[in-house]
Amino acid sequence: VSSLPELLILDLNMPKMSGLEALDVLHGKPYFQTFKTVVFSTTYSEGEQLRLQQRGVYSCFTKPLTYASLMEITATFVQLVAGPIN
């Protein structure tokens, strides 16, 4: 693949495949380690957050209720792309 994303933003509640199922598919791909993956979803539990991190998710974000909060999270996404991959 010649052009890979720098950040994958994944929702847990997608219509055809859950976010966890998508992570299971991606986890086996060698290029998966070349970009950061974050979960951006309406809800997730602490246990679910641990399982997500075990599958390579960098961080989890709850979808905000206000435009200002959305802009703050968007700025965080930009910072994640600009920073080094851990």
Secondary structure, DSSP 8 states (H G I E B T S, - for coil): -----SEEEE-S--SSS-HHHHHHHHHTSGGGGGSEEEEEES---HHHHHHHHHTT--EEEE--SSHHHHHHHHHHHHHHHHS---
